Amino acid sequence: MRTSRVAGLLLLATAAWAQQQQPVEITSEPSHHLVLQNEYVRVFDVTVAPKVSTLIHRHTLDYLFVTLGDSDVVSARVGEKPAELQLKDGEVRYTPGNFAHAAINKSDLPFHNITIELLKPSTRVVNCTDACAISMPCSDQTKVHCPSKVSRISSDQWTVSLVTLPPSTHWEVSRQTRYLMIAVSDLDLSSRTNILGTESIMRSPGGWAWMDASEPYTLVNNSKKAAKFVTLEFKS
C-alpha cells in the first residue's frame, strides 16, 4: 500500500512539473521523430524511455496514434487533471487537437507509438463498435487461413482498420486506394500489380509504407507468422 502511495505521489509530482514547462512545437519535442509528410498526413515515430516524461508539446491538429506494445502512460494536459491510459499493442485512438500535454511513461519498457497528424479536416469521426469486420475473399472453408480486416475508427474522409494476414495468404484489393500502412508485427510482404510488378515490403513494428495504388493489387504474406498492420485509408 505504501509503495502504491509513493508511486502515486511521484506521478502527481511529475505531472505537476511537466505542466509548469513552456509548451514546445511537436517537431521540437525530442521523443517525436518526423518520418513522413505529404498532403494528407504528418507522421511521427515516438519513443518515450521508461519512467520518463516528454516535454510539454502542442497538438494543434487532430491526430491518430497507433500503440506498439502494451503501455501504461499518463497524459498530463495543461490545465487539466492527468489521465492514465492503459494501451494495448496495435490499439488505435483518435484525439482532437488544439491542446498541449506531456506523455509520462509509467512502464519499465519504452512507450512506442506512431502519431499521425491529419492535415485535412475530419468530420463525423466514430469508433467502430459492432459489425466492423469487412468481408475479404477466401477459399478456405475453415477460415483459419483467411485474411481479416476490422474497422476501428472512421470518418467521412478516412477509415482506420486492423488487417491480419495469416502465413502465405493473399489480400486482393480490386479498387484504387490511397492509404498509410503501419506495421504492428514484423512484415514480410509482397505487393503485386500488373503495371509495377512485384514490390517487397519488409518492416519491423512501427515501420510504415505509403500506398498509392492506381490499379488493383495483391498483398502476399511471405512469412511463416501472421502479419498485422494498421491501415489509414483515405476515401475518394
N, C-alpha and C positions, 0 to 999 in steps of 0.2 A: 504493500500500500504506500509506504514512504517513498519507494523508488518511483512509483507512478506519480506521486505528487511532485517530486523533484523534476521529473521529466516534463510534467505539465507546466511548472513554473518556468523552466528553461525555454519551453516552447513559447509561452507568453512573452518572455523577455526578448526572445529572438524576433518575434513578430513585432513587438513594440519598437525594437531597434531598427528593424527593416523599414517601418513606416515613417521613421524620422529622417530617412535619406531623401535627397532630392531625386525625383524620377529622371531616368535617362531614356533615350530612344532605344527601341528594341535592338537596333543594329549596333548599339554601343554596349549592350549587356554581354559580358564575356562568355556566358554559357550558351548563348544563341549564335549559331553559325549559319549565315545565309548560303544556301546551296542551289537555289533556283529562283528565277524571277522571269515572268512573262506577262502577257496582257491579262491573265486570269488570276494568277497566284504569286505570292512571295513565300518561299518555303525555308524554314529554319530547322536545322538539326540541333536539338537541345540536349545537353547532358549536364546534370547537376550532381556534384560529388556527394557522397554520403555525409549526412549531418551538416550540410552546408545550405546557405540561403543565396539565391540570386540577388542582384541589385534590384531595387525598385525600378521597374521599367514600364513604359507606356504601351498599351494595346489600343491604338487609335482605330484600327479596323476590326470588323468581325473576323473570327478565325475558328478553325478546327484544329484539334490535336489528336494524334494517334499515340497511345501509350505502348511502350515496348518493354515488356517485363512487368510483373506486379509491382505496384508502387504505393508508398504511404507519404503523402505530400500535404502541406498546408499552403493554401493560397491566402496571403495577407494583403488584402486590398487597402489602399489608402482611405482612411475614414470609415472603415467597416470592421466588423468582428472577423477574426481569422476563421477560415473554413477548412476543415480537414477533408481530404479526398482520398478514398481507398480505390485505387485504379487497378484494372486487370490488363494483362497482356492482350494487345490487339483492340482494346477499348477505344472508341472514338467519341469525342464530345465537341459540341458546338458552343461557342461563347460569344455573345455580342460584345463589341469593342467599346471604346471610349472610357477606359479606366486605367489605373496604374496599380501594380501589385508586385510582390516578391513571392517566389516559389521556394518553400523551405522543405528540403528533403529530410524526412524523419528516419528513413531506412538506413540499413548498413550497406546497401548496394546503391550504385548510381541510379538516378532518375533520368531515364532516356525517353524522349518523345520527339515526334516530328510535328512542328507547329506550322499550320498552313493559313496564311492570311489570305482573305478573299478580297480581291482588288475591285470587284464589281458588287453592287448592292444585291442582297438576298431578300426574297420575300416569302412569307408563309413557310418558315422553317419548322419542321416537325420531326420528332423522334419516332422511329418505327416501333410499333407495339405488338401487332399481330399480323398474320397473313403476309409476312415480309419475304418469305422465300420466293425466289424467282425461278421459274421452270427453265431448266437447261437440258438440251438434247442428250440422251444417254440410252445406250442399248443394253446396259447391264440390268437385268430384271431384279437382282438382289439389291441394287442401288449402292452397294459397297464401294464401287469404283466410279461413282457418278460425281461430277463436279457440282459444287453448290455455290449459290450467290444469294446472300441475305442482305437486304437493305437495312441500314442503321439509321440514317438521317436523310431527309430530303427537303428540297425547297422548289420553288418554281424554276430555278435556274440550274440546279445540280442535284445529284444523288450520291450519297456515300454508302458503299457496300463492302462486305467482307466476302472475299472469294476463296474457296478451298478447292484445290485440285489434287485428288489422290495421285499416287505414283502412276506414271505412264498414261495419264488421261489427257484428253484434248478438250479445249474450250473453243467452240465455234462461235464467232461473232459475225453475224451476217449483215451488219449495218455500219455506216460510218459513225465514228465515235471519237471523242477527244477527252482524254482523262489522264489523271495523275495516279500512278501506282506507287504504293508504299509497302515494302516488304515487311511482313510480320515474322515470317520464318526465313530460313535460308532458301533462296530461289535458284533453280537451275532450269530456266525456261527457254523455249524457242518460240519466236513469233514468225509465222509464215504468211506471206501474201503472194499473189500472182505476179505483181509488178516488182516488189523489192526482194522477193525470195525469202530466205530464212535468216533471221537475226537472233543472236544469242542474248539472253537477259539473265545475267548472274548477279545476284545481290545478296548481301547479308541483311539481317534485321535493321530496319531504318533506311536501307537503300531505296532509291526512288528511280522511276522512269517516267518520262512524259510521252504518252502515246497519242499520236495524231493521225489516225488511220483514215485514209481516203477511199478504202475499199475493204471488203470483207477480209477477215484474217482468222488465223487459228493460233491459240496458245497451247503449247505442249509442255507438260511437266516431265523433264528428263530424269528427275531424281527418284530414288527409292523411298523417299519420305514425302508426306503431303506438303504441298506448297500453299502457304496462306499469305494473302496480301489484301490490303485495303485499296479500293478504287474511289477516287473523287471524279465522277463523270459529269461533264457539262452537257446540258441539253441544247439541242439545236435552237 
